[in-house]
Amino acid sequence: MPARDSFHSVMRIGPVQIGTHRDRTGRTVHAAVCGGWSADYSSRTAAQLAARTHRCTVR
């Protein structure tokens, strides 16, 4: 089993971080992560849109 690819091209939009990585099937996906929330997207534009519209409660 090959080693998992780490995140690269990481950027931050407000409290949300966006990073690019390869999933288990070898496809390049973009993840948006904030605290207890995360989601994978097929395009960087979709991840950026999710980051811009994401609202989380400040603890």
DOMAR-766890 format. One record per atom (N, C-alpha, C, CB): residue number from 1; atom name; y, x, z. Coordinates in pm, whole numbers. Last residue first. Glycine has a CB too. Layout:
<site NUM; CA; <Y; X; Z>>
...
// end
This chain:
<site 59; N; <2961; -1619; 1972>>
<site 59; CA; <2906; -1622; 2109>>
<site 59; C; <2982; -1532; 2200>>
<site 59; CB; <2760; -1582; 2110>>
<site 58; N; <3058; -1835; 1721>>
<site 58; CA; <3086; -1709; 1787>>
<site 58; C; <3037; -1719; 1928>>
<site 58; CB; <3236; -1673; 1782>>
<site 57; N; <2858; -1985; 1476>>
<site 57; CA; <2926; -2000; 1604>>
<site 57; C; <2942; -1863; 1668>>
<site 57; CB; <2848; -2096; 1698>>
<site 56; N; <2932; -1942; 1128>>
<site 56; CA; <2842; -1932; 1243>>
<site 56; C; <2925; -1947; 1371>>
<site 56; CB; <2764; -1795; 1243>>
<site 55; N; <2933; -2025; 797>>
<site 55; CA; <3008; -2041; 923>>
<site 55; C; <2908; -2034; 1037>>
<site 55; CB; <3089; -2176; 926>>
<site 54; N; <2947; -1915; 466>>
<site 54; CA; <2871; -1923; 591>>
<site 54; C; <2964; -1933; 711>>
<site 54; CB; <2779; -1800; 606>>
<site 53; N; <3085; -1866; 235>>
<site 53; CA; <3085; -2004; 284>>
<site 53; C; <3010; -2020; 415>>
<site 53; CB; <3025; -2095; 180>>
<site 52; N; <3045; -1594; 186>>
<site 52; CA; <3182; -1646; 195>>
<site 52; C; <3188; -1785; 256>>
<site 52; CB; <3245; -1647; 58>>
<site 51; N; <2766; -1578; 172>>
<site 51; CA; <2838; -1507; 277>>
<site 51; C; <2979; -1562; 295>>
<site 51; CB; <2844; -1357; 245>>
<site 50; N; <2714; -1727; -59>>
<site 50; CA; <2660; -1772; 70>>
<site 50; C; <2733; -1706; 186>>
<site 50; CB; <2509; -1742; 79>>
<site 49; N; <2842; -1559; -244>>
<site 49; CA; <2890; -1696; -224>>
<site 49; C; <2841; -1752; -90>>
<site 49; CB; <2844; -1787; -340>>
<site 48; N; <2680; -1333; -223>>
<site 48; CA; <2821; -1325; -186>>
<site 48; C; <2880; -1463; -162>>
<site 48; CB; <2900; -1252; -294>>
<site 47; N; <2439; -1433; -322>>
<site 47; CA; <2445; -1385; -184>>
<site 47; C; <2589; -1375; -136>>
<site 47; CB; <2376; -1248; -173>>
<site 46; N; <2516; -1489; -586>>
<site 46; CA; <2472; -1599; -499>>
<site 46; C; <2477; -1557; -352>>
<site 46; CB; <2330; -1643; -536>>
<site 45; N; <2571; -1229; -673>>
<site 45; CA; <2677; -1329; -672>>
<site 45; C; <2641; -1445; -581>>
<site 45; CB; <2704; -1380; -814>>
<site 44; N; <2323; -1108; -675>>
<site 44; CA; <2421; -1064; -576>>
<site 44; C; <2535; -1164; -564>>
<site 44; CB; <2476; -925; -615>>
<site 43; N; <2038; -1324; -709>>
<site 43; CA; <2153; -1253; -764>>
<site 43; C; <2251; -1216; -653>>
<site 43; CB; <2224; -1340; -871>>
<site 42; N; <1837; -1436; -559>>
<site 42; CA; <1798; -1362; -678>>
<site 42; C; <1915; -1287; -741>>
<site 42; CB; <1737; -1455; -779>>
<site 41; N; <1834; -1402; -201>>
<site 41; CA; <1887; -1461; -323>>
<site 41; C; <1849; -1374; -442>>
<site 41; CB; <2041; -1477; -314>>
<site 40; N; <1730; -1478; 129>>
<site 40; CA; <1717; -1395; 10>>
<site 40; C; <1766; -1472; -111>>
<site 40; CB; <1571; -1348; -9>>
<site 39; N; <1889; -1500; 449>>
<site 39; CA; <1835; -1566; 330>>
<site 39; C; <1831; -1465; 216>>
<site 39; CB; <1919; -1691; 291>>
<site 38; N; <1932; -1553; 802>>
<site 38; CA; <1918; -1465; 686>>
<site 38; C; <1859; -1544; 571>>
<site 38; CB; <1830; -1341; 720>>
<site 37; N; <2058; -1574; 1133>>
<site 37; CA; <2042; -1636; 1002>>
<site 37; C; <2025; -1530; 894>>
<site 37; CB; <2163; -1725; 969>>
<site 36; N; <2133; -1469; 1375>>
<site 36; CA; <2003; -1531; 1367>>
<site 36; C; <1974; -1595; 1233>>
<site 36; CB; <1990; -1633; 1472>>
<site 35; N; <2353; -1246; 1233>>
<site 35; CA; <2294; -1285; 1361>>
<site 35; C; <2154; -1340; 1347>>
<site 35; CB; <2380; -1387; 1429>>
<site 34; N; <2326; -1268; 902>>
<site 34; CA; <2427; -1283; 1006>>
<site 34; C; <2357; -1330; 1133>>
<site 34; CB; <2538; -1385; 962>>
<site 33; N; <2268; -1163; 570>>
<site 33; CA; <2221; -1166; 708>>
<site 33; C; <2339; -1179; 804>>
<site 33; CB; <2139; -1040; 740>>
<site 32; N; <2135; -1188; 252>>
<site 32; CA; <2255; -1213; 330>>
<site 32; C; <2211; -1237; 474>>
<site 32; CB; <2339; -1335; 274>>
<site 31; N; <1979; -987; 7>>
<site 31; CA; <1970; -1058; 134>>
<site 31; C; <2107; -1071; 197>>
<site 31; CB; <1874; -986; 229>>
<site 30; N; <1851; -990; -312>>
<site 30; CA; <1971; -963; -234>>
<site 30; C; <1964; -1050; -108>>
<site 30; CB; <2102; -993; -317>>
<site 29; N; <1583; -822; -484>>
<site 29; CA; <1646; -940; -425>>
<site 29; C; <1763; -895; -339>>
<site 29; CB; <1543; -1023; -341>>
<site 28; N; <1370; -716; -733>>
<site 28; CA; <1493; -682; -662>>
<site 28; C; <1558; -812; -614>>
<site 28; CB; <1591; -601; -752>>
<site 27; N; <1015; -732; -693>>
<site 27; CA; <1139; -783; -752>>
<site 27; C; <1258; -740; -668>>
<site 27; CB; <1136; -937; -764>>
<site 26; N; <781; -663; -570>>
<site 26; CA; <851; -561; -646>>
<site 26; C; <978; -607; -713>>
<site 26; CB; <761; -506; -748>>
<site 25; N; <664; -837; -399>>
<site 25; CA; <614; -839; -536>>
<site 25; C; <685; -737; -626>>
<site 25; CB; <628; -977; -595>>
<site 24; N; <804; -804; -163>>
<site 24; CA; <663; -764; -168>>
<site 24; C; <607; -758; -309>>
<site 24; CB; <580; -859; -87>>
<site 23; N; <1134; -697; -279>>
<site 23; CA; <1044; -778; -199>>
<site 23; C; <900; -731; -219>>
<site 23; CB; <1058; -928; -237>>
<site 22; N; <1382; -448; -245>>
<site 22; CA; <1270; -499; -323>>
<site 22; C; <1179; -580; -231>>
<site 22; CB; <1192; -383; -393>>
<site 21; N; <1736; -508; -185>>
<site 21; CA; <1607; -446; -156>>
<site 21; C; <1501; -503; -250>>
<site 21; CB; <1566; -467; -8>>
<site 20; N; <2075; -506; -86>>
<site 20; CA; <1979; -520; -195>>
<site 20; C; <1851; -447; -156>>
<site 20; CB; <2037; -465; -328>>
<site 19; N; <2274; -696; 146>>
<site 19; CA; <2205; -574; 104>>
<site 19; C; <2104; -604; -4>>
<site 19; CB; <2137; -508; 223>>
<site 18; N; <2544; -805; 334>>
<site 18; CA; <2465; -828; 213>>
<site 18; C; <2404; -695; 173>>
<site 18; CB; <2551; -888; 96>>
<site 17; N; <2638; -951; 643>>
<site 17; CA; <2607; -831; 567>>
<site 17; C; <2519; -869; 448>>
<site 17; CB; <2537; -726; 656>>
<site 16; N; <2896; -1145; 785>>
<site 16; CA; <2772; -1143; 707>>
<site 16; C; <2757; -1011; 633>>
<site 16; CB; <2768; -1261; 608>>
<site 15; N; <3142; -1172; 902>>
<site 15; CA; <3032; -1132; 990>>
<site 15; C; <2899; -1116; 915>>
<site 15; CB; <3016; -1234; 1101>>
<site 14; N; <3310; -1065; 610>>
<site 14; CA; <3324; -1126; 743>>
<site 14; C; <3210; -1079; 832>>
<site 14; CB; <3326; -1282; 733>>
<site 13; N; <3091; -908; 432>>
<site 13; CA; <3193; -1011; 407>>
<site 13; C; <3203; -1090; 537>>
<site 13; CB; <3155; -1105; 283>>
<site 12; N; <2980; -585; 359>>
<site 12; CA; <3006; -685; 461>>
<site 12; C; <3115; -778; 414>>
<site 12; CB; <3046; -618; 595>>
<site 11; N; <2704; -424; 189>>
<site 11; CA; <2846; -457; 205>>
<site 11; C; <2860; -566; 309>>
<site 11; CB; <2909; -501; 70>>
<site 10; N; <2478; -191; 54>>
<site 10; CA; <2512; -280; 165>>
<site 10; C; <2663; -299; 170>>
<site 10; CB; <2459; -222; 300>>
<site 9; N; <2310; -56; -130>>
<site 9; CA; <2428; -132; -175>>
<site 9; C; <2468; -235; -70>>
<site 9; CB; <2398; -202; -310>>
<site 8; N; <1986; -105; 19>>
<site 8; CA; <2091; -21; -38>>
<site 8; C; <2201; -112; -89>>
<site 8; CB; <2036; 72; -152>>
<site 7; N; <1707; -109; 239>>
<site 7; CA; <1827; -174; 185>>
<site 7; C; <1922; -69; 128>>
<site 7; CB; <1898; -258; 293>>
<site 6; N; <1395; 45; 135>>
<site 6; CA; <1498; 9; 232>>
<site 6; C; <1617; -55; 162>>
<site 6; CB; <1543; 133; 313>>
<site 5; N; <1075; -55; 31>>
<site 5; CA; <1205; -2; -6>>
<site 5; C; <1307; -45; 98>>
<site 5; CB; <1246; -49; -148>>
<site 4; N; <772; 22; 193>>
<site 4; CA; <875; -76; 156>>
<site 4; C; <1006; -6; 130>>
<site 4; CB; <893; -182; 267>>
<site 3; N; <512; 220; 47>>
<site 3; CA; <612; 199; 152>>
<site 3; C; <718; 100; 103>>
<site 3; CB; <679; 334; 194>>
<site 2; N; <215; 70; -96>>
<site 2; CA; <335; 153; -101>>
<site 2; C; <431; 121; 13>>
<site 2; CB; <405; 136; -234>>
<site 1; N; <-118; 85; 0>>
<site 1; CA; <0; 0; 0>>
<site 1; C; <123; 89; 0>>
<site 1; CB; <0; -97; 122>>
// end
